[in-house]
Structure formats: structure tokens, C-alpha cells
Amino acid sequence: MRALIFCKSDGDSLPIEIKKNDFIICADSGAEYAWRCGATPSLFVGDCDSFSKNIADKFSCEKIYLPEEKDCTDTYFAVQKALEKGADEIIICGGLGGRLDHTLGNIATLRHVKMSGKKGFLCNENTIVHYLCDNSKLLLPYSSHCEYISLIALTESTGITLKNLKYPLENYTMKTDFPIGVSNEFVSQKDATVFMKNGEILVILTFKN
């Protein structure tokens, strides 16, 4: 089962298609983003601290109201509910831009998804963020709308190989204090591939507005 978790975003679209069988969760003000994207949630979770509760009331779905003071974010709680429902892929929609601490917290939540053995990524209307760790391979289908592909090392990461990108790498060690992986591009309308042996990296796709 694929779960989509909608978080706060100013956008009104996604770079992916919402499928009929997706299990959709709204995390707090993500309800507004879901409403603009035409998504129908199965579950709302949140403390309603960042938007009007009237938006959540528009949806006839299960609602879990959380206290404002708690140990985890609304998005993390939503991910836990998706895991409990048996999701094997979790896509966090929104949650990029805005407050930097929230963005980094959502990246940490994506890491939790992957460490739980599930597939997933972060996205908003013009960005997709993948998290890769040890012995990973990521296929990037060619898109004429993708403007940049960037790799950011979260730890020193070894064995990084990039195929069919403008700036290829072969068995490269990427360090956290040298951003060599920023602003790569597709070439020749071919699918690209990212390989890595050890470490943790983010692969960020930026699409044209």
C-alpha cells in the first residue's frame, strides 16, 4: 500500500499522480494543501496550531487531534500511522521550504521511513527529495521538466557513481564539507542512475515552475 502524507505547503500541485488506492493522511495544515490538490484523505492528524480547524472539518474522514505539546511532529505521527496501516511506500507531500527546522525535521522523518525498510521520498510542486544509504541504487527516469539533480552528503559517503548525467562520477567519495554534487543535469534524454556503497546522501530533483 502506498501512503501520501500531506504537510504544509503553499503549492497547489504535485510532481506525482495521486492514485485511486493511495491511503492519504493530512498532517495538520497539510489539509489545506490536500484540498488544493484535490486529494481526499482517509485520516487527519494534527494539533490545529497552524491553520483553521474549519479546513479539517471539510473532510469526512477519521480525525485524530493531538496536543500542541508533544515529543514528535505531526508529520512523524502521521508516518507512524501509515506504518501501522501497513504502508510499504510513504510519500511526504509538502514540508519543504518555509521554516528550516520543519524542513530538516521532515528530512529526518524521511530517514525514519527508509530505516523502517520502506520506500519513500519527500516532494512538493517542484521538488523531489530521496534519501539513500548503504548499498543503494536509484533510477532517475528522464524528465524534460527536471532542471537540476543535486546530491548532498549527510555523512562521508563512498562508492558514489553517477551514470547518464552531465557531470558523471565513478566510485567517488563525497564529503560533507565540499558540495560537489550540486546542480547536475540529465543528458541525451536518457534515464540516469545513482549508485552508492556506504554513507548517507540526499538526491534532490528540482523541476521547472
C-alpha atoms as a printed R data frame, in Angstrom:
    type eleno elety resid chain resno       x      y       z
1   ATOM     1    CA   MET     A     1   0.000  0.000   0.000
2   ATOM     2    CA   ARG     A     2   1.187  3.500  -0.829
3   ATOM     3    CA   ALA     A     3   0.550  6.287   1.670
4   ATOM     4    CA   LEU     A     4   0.632 10.009   0.868
5   ATOM     5    CA   ILE     A     5   1.126 12.341   3.810
6   ATOM     6    CA   PHE     A     6   0.224 15.958   3.120
7   ATOM     7    CA   CYS     A     7   2.138 18.593   5.116
8   ATOM     8    CA   LYS     A     8   2.111 22.373   4.993
9   ATOM     9    CA   SER     A     9   2.825 23.824   1.551
10  ATOM    10    CA   ASP     A    10   1.907 26.952  -0.381
11  ATOM    11    CA   GLY     A    11   1.580 24.974  -3.608
12  ATOM    12    CA   ASP     A    12  -1.450 23.551  -5.365
13  ATOM    13    CA   SER     A    13   0.041 20.615  -7.277
14  ATOM    14    CA   LEU     A    14   2.375 17.616  -7.027
15  ATOM    15    CA   PRO     A    15   5.048 16.194  -9.362
16  ATOM    16    CA   ILE     A    16   3.401 12.777  -8.975
17  ATOM    17    CA   GLU     A    17  -0.042 11.407  -9.793
18  ATOM    18    CA   ILE     A    18  -2.446 10.692  -6.936
19  ATOM    19    CA   LYS     A    19  -3.708  7.127  -7.376
20  ATOM    20    CA   LYS     A    20  -7.152  5.773  -6.534
21  ATOM    21    CA   ASN     A    21  -5.882  3.328  -3.914
22  ATOM    22    CA   ASP     A    22  -3.487  5.720  -2.138
23  ATOM    23    CA   PHE     A    23  -4.029  5.979   1.617
24  ATOM    24    CA   ILE     A    24  -3.987  9.729   2.211
25  ATOM    25    CA   ILE     A    25  -3.186 11.327   5.562
26  ATOM    26    CA   CYS     A    26  -3.321 15.060   6.245
27  ATOM    27    CA   ALA     A    27  -0.851 16.276   8.862
28  ATOM    28    CA   ASP     A    28  -2.296 19.455  10.385
29  ATOM    29    CA   SER     A    29  -2.187 22.342   7.842
30  ATOM    30    CA   GLY     A    30  -1.388 19.771   5.165
31  ATOM    31    CA   ALA     A    31  -5.185 19.573   4.962
32  ATOM    32    CA   GLU     A    32  -5.117 22.883   3.077
33  ATOM    33    CA   TYR     A    33  -2.529 21.521   0.609
34  ATOM    34    CA   ALA     A    34  -4.561 18.343   0.093
35  ATOM    35    CA   TRP     A    35  -7.681 20.434  -0.521
36  ATOM    36    CA   ARG     A    36  -5.900 22.498  -3.197
37  ATOM    37    CA   CYS     A    37  -4.523 19.326  -4.828
38  ATOM    38    CA   GLY     A    38  -7.958 17.705  -4.923
39  ATOM    39    CA   ALA     A    39  -6.888 14.857  -2.635
40  ATOM    40    CA   THR     A    40  -9.450 13.069  -0.450
41  ATOM    41    CA   PRO     A    41  -7.899 11.993   2.870
42  ATOM    42    CA   SER     A    42  -8.675  8.861   4.847
43  ATOM    43    CA   LEU     A    43  -7.176 10.299   8.034
44  ATOM    44    CA   PHE     A    44  -6.416 13.702   9.554
45  ATOM    45    CA   VAL     A    45  -3.889 14.099  12.374
46  ATOM    46    CA   GLY     A    46  -2.726 17.306  13.991
47  ATOM    47    CA   ASP     A    47  -2.933 19.860  16.758
48  ATOM    48    CA   CYS     A    48  -4.548 22.582  14.589
49  ATOM    49    CA   ASP     A    49  -1.938 25.098  15.751
50  ATOM    50    CA   SER     A    50  -1.100 26.430  12.284
51  ATOM    51    CA   PHE     A    51  -4.430 26.683  10.441
52  ATOM    52    CA   SER     A    52  -8.167 26.893  10.848
53  ATOM    53    CA   LYS     A    53  -9.888 23.722  12.044
54  ATOM    54    CA   ASN     A    54 -12.616 24.529   9.513
55  ATOM    55    CA   ILE     A    55 -10.462 23.046   6.738
56  ATOM    56    CA   ALA     A    56 -10.216 19.698   8.526
57  ATOM    57    CA   ASP     A    57 -13.977 19.788   9.045
58  ATOM    58    CA   LYS     A    58 -14.454 19.831   5.253
59  ATOM    59    CA   PHE     A    59 -13.227 16.227   5.109
60  ATOM    60    CA   SER     A    60 -15.443 13.357   6.265
61  ATOM    61    CA   CYS     A    61 -12.593 11.140   7.421
62  ATOM    62    CA   GLU     A    62 -11.203  9.799  10.676
63  ATOM    63    CA   LYS     A    63  -9.596 12.586  12.728
64  ATOM    64    CA   ILE     A    64  -7.017 12.333  15.488
65  ATOM    65    CA   TYR     A    65  -6.497 15.621  17.326
66  ATOM    66    CA   LEU     A    66  -3.107 15.885  19.016
67  ATOM    67    CA   PRO     A    67  -1.914 18.119  21.864
68  ATOM    68    CA   GLU     A    68   0.271 21.070  20.898
69  ATOM    69    CA   GLU     A    69   2.969 19.980  23.358
70  ATOM    70    CA   LYS     A    70   4.309 16.566  22.358
71  ATOM    71    CA   ASP     A    71   7.589 14.780  21.624
72  ATOM    72    CA   CYS     A    72   7.141 14.366  17.850
73  ATOM    73    CA   THR     A    73   5.923 16.428  14.921
74  ATOM    74    CA   ASP     A    74   2.506 15.965  13.341
75  ATOM    75    CA   THR     A    75   4.255 14.599  10.236
76  ATOM    76    CA   TYR     A    76   6.189 11.995  12.224
77  ATOM    77    CA   PHE     A    77   2.958 10.921  13.934
78  ATOM    78    CA   ALA     A    78   1.304 10.602  10.512
79  ATOM    79    CA   VAL     A    79   4.178  8.418   9.290
80  ATOM    80    CA   GLN     A    80   3.736  6.153  12.306
81  ATOM    81    CA   LYS     A    81   0.032  5.782  11.486
82  ATOM    82    CA   ALA     A    82   0.905  4.931   7.871
83  ATOM    83    CA   LEU     A    83   3.332  2.256   9.069
84  ATOM    84    CA   GLU     A    84   0.649  0.852  11.390
85  ATOM    85    CA   LYS     A    85  -1.726  0.651   8.405
86  ATOM    86    CA   GLY     A    86   0.835 -1.476   6.565
87  ATOM    87    CA   ALA     A    87   2.183  1.051   4.060
88  ATOM    88    CA   ASP     A    88   5.250 -0.164   2.159
89  ATOM    89    CA   GLU     A    89   5.787  3.205   0.448
90  ATOM    90    CA   ILE     A    90   5.336  6.583   2.137
91  ATOM    91    CA   ILE     A    91   5.477  9.850   0.201
92  ATOM    92    CA   ILE     A    92   5.634 13.029   2.268
93  ATOM    93    CA   CYS     A    93   3.941 15.766   0.221
94  ATOM    94    CA   GLY     A    94   4.894 19.314   1.176
95  ATOM    95    CA   GLY     A    95   7.031 20.102   4.190
96  ATOM    96    CA   LEU     A    96   9.796 21.731   2.107
97  ATOM    97    CA   GLY     A    97  10.548 25.428   2.272
98  ATOM    98    CA   GLY     A    98   9.045 27.613   4.958
99  ATOM    99    CA   ARG     A    99  10.624 27.077   8.372
100 ATOM   100    CA   LEU     A   100  14.066 25.494   8.017
101 ATOM   101    CA   ASP     A   101  13.678 23.480  11.229
102 ATOM   102    CA   HIS     A   102  10.469 21.931   9.879
103 ATOM   103    CA   THR     A   103  12.163 21.087   6.570
104 ATOM   104    CA   LEU     A   104  15.081 19.391   8.340
105 ATOM   105    CA   GLY     A   105  12.652 17.625  10.670
106 ATOM   106    CA   ASN     A   106  10.798 16.250   7.650
107 ATOM   107    CA   ILE     A   107  14.073 15.036   6.134
108 ATOM   108    CA   ALA     A   108  14.769 13.257   9.434
109 ATOM   109    CA   THR     A   109  11.282 11.737   9.211
110 ATOM   110    CA   LEU     A   110  12.039 10.534   5.665
111 ATOM   111    CA   ARG     A   111  15.175  8.890   7.048
112 ATOM   112    CA   HIS     A   112  12.963  7.126   9.603
113 ATOM   113    CA   VAL     A   113  10.792  5.820   6.753
114 ATOM   114    CA   LYS     A   114  13.816  4.352   4.979
115 ATOM   115    CA   MET     A   115  15.322  2.951   8.191
116 ATOM   116    CA   SER     A   116  11.978  1.184   8.725
117 ATOM   117    CA   GLY     A   117  12.646 -0.688   5.488
118 ATOM   118    CA   LYS     A   118  10.042  1.162   3.424
119 ATOM   119    CA   LYS     A   119  10.233  3.089   0.174
120 ATOM   120    CA   GLY     A   120   9.523  6.790   0.114
121 ATOM   121    CA   PHE     A   121  10.525 10.335  -0.672
122 ATOM   122    CA   LEU     A   122   9.638 13.972   0.013
123 ATOM   123    CA   CYS     A   123   8.056 16.192  -2.620
124 ATOM   124    CA   ASN     A   124   6.262 19.437  -3.282
125 ATOM   125    CA   GLU     A   125   5.107 21.080  -6.505
126 ATOM   126    CA   ASN     A   126   8.646 21.456  -7.941
127 ATOM   127    CA   THR     A   127  10.979 19.307  -5.810
128 ATOM   128    CA   ILE     A   128  11.547 15.630  -5.028
129 ATOM   129    CA   VAL     A   129  13.962 14.560  -2.269
130 ATOM   130    CA   HIS     A   130  15.279 10.990  -1.999
131 ATOM   131    CA   TYR     A   131  17.308  9.638   0.937
132 ATOM   132    CA   LEU     A   132  19.926  6.973   0.145
133 ATOM   133    CA   CYS     A   133  22.095  4.953   2.499
134 ATOM   134    CA   ASP     A   134  24.431  1.940   2.318
135 ATOM   135    CA   ASN     A   135  24.397 -0.152  -0.879
136 ATOM   136    CA   SER     A   136  21.711  1.867  -2.643
137 ATOM   137    CA   LYS     A   137  20.768  2.267  -6.281
138 ATOM   138    CA   LEU     A   138  18.343  4.923  -7.510
139 ATOM   139    CA   LEU     A   139  16.971  5.073 -11.055
140 ATOM   140    CA   LEU     A   140  16.025  8.573 -12.195
141 ATOM   141    CA   PRO     A   141  13.673  8.454 -15.209
142 ATOM   142    CA   TYR     A   142  14.462 11.190 -17.712
143 ATOM   143    CA   SER     A   143  12.199 14.231 -17.495
144 ATOM   144    CA   SER     A   144  12.400 17.323 -19.688
145 ATOM   145    CA   HIS     A   145  10.853 19.254 -16.778
146 ATOM   146    CA   CYS     A   146  13.704 18.397 -14.388
147 ATOM   147    CA   GLU     A   147  16.098 21.333 -14.251
148 ATOM   148    CA   TYR     A   148  18.670 20.155 -11.690
149 ATOM   149    CA   ILE     A   149  19.718 16.993  -9.869
150 ATOM   150    CA   SER     A   150  21.791 17.557  -6.732
151 ATOM   151    CA   LEU     A   151  23.491 15.193  -4.296
152 ATOM   152    CA   ILE     A   152  24.138 16.325  -0.729
153 ATOM   153    CA   ALA     A   153  26.255 14.175   1.593
154 ATOM   154    CA   LEU     A   154  24.857 13.845   5.124
155 ATOM   155    CA   THR     A   155  27.874 11.744   6.105
156 ATOM   156    CA   GLU     A   156  31.097 10.967   4.267
157 ATOM   157    CA   SER     A   157  29.770  8.706   1.514
158 ATOM   158    CA   THR     A   158  31.825  6.291  -0.578
159 ATOM   159    CA   GLY     A   159  31.469  4.477  -3.870
160 ATOM   160    CA   ILE     A   160  29.230  7.096  -5.458
161 ATOM   161    CA   THR     A   161  28.767  6.520  -9.180
162 ATOM   162    CA   LEU     A   162  26.578  8.663 -11.449
163 ATOM   163    CA   LYS     A   163  25.547  7.416 -14.887
164 ATOM   164    CA   ASN     A   164  23.985  9.434 -17.731
165 ATOM   165    CA   LEU     A   165  24.311 12.791 -16.005
166 ATOM   166    CA   LYS     A   166  26.138 15.850 -17.325
167 ATOM   167    CA   TYR     A   167  28.784 15.537 -14.603
168 ATOM   168    CA   PRO     A   168  29.442 11.806 -14.056
169 ATOM   169    CA   LEU     A   169  31.234 10.318 -11.064
170 ATOM   170    CA   GLU     A   170  32.890  6.929 -10.688
171 ATOM   171    CA   ASN     A   171  33.437  5.314  -7.275
172 ATOM   172    CA   TYR     A   172  33.703  8.786  -5.730
173 ATOM   173    CA   THR     A   173  33.942  9.643  -2.033
174 ATOM   174    CA   MET     A   174  31.679 12.582  -1.259
175 ATOM   175    CA   LYS     A   175  32.471 14.620   1.840
176 ATOM   176    CA   THR     A   176  30.084 16.723   3.911
177 ATOM   177    CA   ASP     A   177  32.098 19.947   3.564
178 ATOM   178    CA   PHE     A   178  32.502 20.001  -0.241
179 ATOM   179    CA   PRO     A   179  29.218 20.321  -2.208
180 ATOM   180    CA   ILE     A   180  30.459 18.855  -5.487
181 ATOM   181    CA   GLY     A   181  27.087 17.251  -6.167
182 ATOM   182    CA   VAL     A   182  25.027 20.431  -6.577
183 ATOM   183    CA   SER     A   183  23.292 21.309  -9.900
184 ATOM   184    CA   ASN     A   184  23.839 18.267 -12.091
185 ATOM   185    CA   GLU     A   185  21.598 17.659 -15.112
186 ATOM   186    CA   PHE     A   186  20.157 14.980 -17.378
187 ATOM   187    CA   VAL     A   187  21.858 14.495 -20.746
188 ATOM   188    CA   SER     A   188  20.748 12.926 -24.045
189 ATOM   189    CA   GLN     A   189  17.210 12.197 -22.819
190 ATOM   190    CA   LYS     A   190  18.452  9.086 -21.020
191 ATOM   191    CA   ASP     A   191  17.443  7.731 -17.634
192 ATOM   192    CA   ALA     A   192  20.125  8.340 -15.017
193 ATOM   193    CA   THR     A   193  21.343  6.135 -12.183
194 ATOM   194    CA   VAL     A   194  22.856  6.889  -8.785
195 ATOM   195    CA   PHE     A   195  24.860  4.163  -7.025
196 ATOM   196    CA   MET     A   196  26.473  4.348  -3.579
197 ATOM   197    CA   LYS     A   197  28.269  1.875  -1.313
198 ATOM   198    CA   ASN     A   198  28.435  3.455   2.134
199 ATOM   199    CA   GLY     A   199  27.134  6.600   3.782
200 ATOM   200    CA   GLU     A   200  24.023  8.758   3.635
201 ATOM   201    CA   ILE     A   201  23.090 11.218   0.893
202 ATOM   202    CA   LEU     A   202  20.119 13.220  -0.316
203 ATOM   203    CA   VAL     A   203  19.263 13.225  -4.021
204 ATOM   204    CA   ILE     A   204  17.255 16.353  -4.830
205 ATOM   205    CA   LEU     A   205  15.407 16.866  -8.115
206 ATOM   206    CA   THR     A   206  14.319 20.420  -8.929
207 ATOM   207    CA   PHE     A   207  11.667 20.869 -11.618
208 ATOM   208    CA   LYS     A   208  10.857 23.919 -13.727
209 ATOM   209    CA   ASN     A   209   7.990 26.046 -12.458
